[in-house]
Amino acid sequence: MVNEYEIKKQICDIGRRIYNRNMVAANDGNISVKLNDNEFLCTPTGVSKGFMTPEFICKVDGKGNVIQANPGFKPSSEIKMHMRVYEKRPDVGSVVHAHPIYATSFAIAGIPLTQPIMPEAVIALGCVPIAKYGTPSTMEIPDNLEKYLPYFDAVLLENHGALTWSTDLNAAYMKMESVEFYAQLLYQSKLLGGHSVGLIRGASGIDARLSDAAERLIQPTESGAHQVPARLPDATRAFTRGF
Ligand code: 13P
């Protein structure tokens, strides 16, 4: 049995973490968690996600309609975006939206994170595409996002921010950390120049080696320790395919 109050507290903790790590400004960002097919918890609209208490958290159904919200609180204006992820990815238990500085800079510049700069980024994320711009709170965002959902666990939202999803809240948040770390490393290594960053684009030896490393690392072991969802190889292959 899910302890709803505990999950509300965890959402507040993650909100604080996102705010304290400068992944959002002011009232930006939103978080949701799936309780079951018909019940989801989500952050309220228009509050700082760094200063929430469990009473702030709203409950919605599978279409984003309010099931429960305390006076003064309404579900996130981006709840439709979250619900589309749950609809298309039944394995997902949590969705996190933030505006981290480096990842959002790439989203504004229109540059997807497609360079396999290090094995950890390849394993955690594969590449991170950019979903075409949509007006916040409209169906444009979920509609533009949809084609990436089967293959990726993170996307940049053009001129907007980043969205990550995973099996549970902590894992979805960790994906957001990884996206931002990856974007920052890519930005700084581009500033430094050198041959490596330039080599990576296209079907270079580095692409192939990192993709191979990823494929080997994600093979299931006898204990299943390295087993990951089948879509990850797709995301890593997207490097060489030039998504
Ligand atoms: P909400 O406060 O409505 O969740 O919106 C914040 C945001 O970041 C919109 O993109």
Residues whose N, C-alpha, C, O or C-beta is under 5 A from the ligand:
A	BS01	13P	N27 D28 G29 N30 P44 T45 G46 V47 S76 S77 E78 P136
